[in-house]
Amino acid sequence: MAELFYTSTRDSSVKVLASQAILKGLSDDGGLFVPTSLPKLSVSLSELKGMNYQQVAYTVMKEFLTDFTEDELMNCINRAYDSKFDTQEIAPLVKAGGAYYLELFHGSTIAFKDMALSILPHLMITSARKNDVKNDIVILTATSGDTGKAALAGFADVEGTRIVVFYPKNGVSPIQEKQMVTQKGDNTYVVGVHGNFDDCQTGVKKIFGDKEFAAELDAKGFQFSSANSINIGRLVPQIAYYVYAYAKLLAEGEIEEGEKINVTVPTGNFGNILAAYYAKNMGLPIDRLICASNENKVLFDFFDTGVYDRNRDFILTTSPSMDILISSNLERLIYHIAGNDAEKNKELMAALNSEGKYEITEEMAAKLDDFYGSYSTEDETADKISALYKDTGYIIDTHTAVAANAYDSFVAETGDTKKTVIASTASPFKFTRAVMTAIDPAYNEKGDFELVDELSRIGNVAVPNAIEEIRTAPVRHDHISEVADLEKTVREFLGL
Ligand SMILES: *Cc1c(COP(=O)(O)O)cnc(C)c1O
């Protein structure tokens, strides 16, 4: 098979293989790795219909990771999508209220980040071996709440790796924080930052861009990589579940072969929805991609006006994993709609960096018809959770509710009634307080774990293991850092 190469969104002279892109995370020029061409699905839709999750994942991922052998890739897949998930289906599809909820939260940390972060450590270790890397790999991760725990769970005690997670001290849910600060593993380090997610992400990117620091680390036997969704090793596994969802709809007779579906994604860093866009470009019959934002609606405004403008207040919402004003993965879409033009993209990203905004050309905007942007206010999000529960008994989390709302707006505005898959990105147990008070404000009187038990009772779903574990787990991490001190914190952890 012909090798697929990756280039940088900011420098067209970059040309690396998948394993090298996974190891580096971010290109030296600050750009993101993108495939030089998007591969097509190599099997027919009817062949997909009979496949289980692991088989679909292999079918999709082998097209992107062409320098992995079949054994290597199958080994990564089988070690990732195993009994860490509480269902053999891995990603069940649940029909409720006229849409299909693709439940991506059955992994060990009960958010969709597990779909990619349970495999990324294996992809990274395999990549290190293939490239004769002798250094320990230090994963630096900024998290809006869910990536942190999923990355910690994935990398804990993985030999040859260390992981540092930075989260906004006052910007995550109590359960998200508890999940992170109780993390076991001698190679893990969790740090609360006095700042918001964008501060954490910008700080991490700055450390990645520091060539002197990298040289110093190399001399000490370390090198950085990223577990954020800028890493192509996270994006590629995410394409698989859209293909799987389509195969399931086919297998269950909900759609005809070739019938187009719409996909709705609650969006923050633009990774999950970009994976759906890649799935569409691989030939999966997807029509519109509905991009749902919360009150931090920078993406809605972008699709509406062609102007990306982060100069606005950062709002803390009940869907904290989407409280983001700099959607890193949008850079990949910008690069593609510019006609894979690294120079044009670089110019826009420089404007984002210096002025906090940029405007795309009309020619570029014309290539955005695949997308429909929408957003939900806090009240609308709560109302949706409550209404869906009262109508169907099905309980969704706050992020998924943002998406469900966006889908309602889309149907009301366009009259488009194609079958629609809504990416359900977190278990309601992860955002128990917001979910339960949406159903009944009186629940706000109760404690976090009382609410967990009540949610289990009224929703008729068992309390996930991930929650049982933290009821009594001791706190193991209490590091706090100012935004300006992230590098110092990394030095402390590595003993430099
Ligand atoms: C990370 C996350 C999102 C946003 O996904 P992106 O890929 O960053 O757009 C949405 N919902 C939940 C629960 C998440 O953890």
The ligand as an ORCA input file, in Angstrom:
! r2SCAN-3c Opt
* xyz 0 1
  C     -14.076     17.401     24.949
  C     -15.545     17.362     25.029
  C     -16.347     18.014     24.079
  C     -15.759     18.829     22.959
  O     -15.113     18.034     22.006
  P     -14.076     18.686     20.979
  O     -13.486     17.553     20.250
  O     -13.087     19.434     21.816
  O     -14.869     19.621     20.114
  C     -17.718     17.880     24.198
  N     -18.275     17.184     25.209
  C     -17.542     16.563     26.144
  C     -18.219     15.839     27.239
  C     -16.159     16.614     26.087
  O     -15.423     15.984     27.016
*
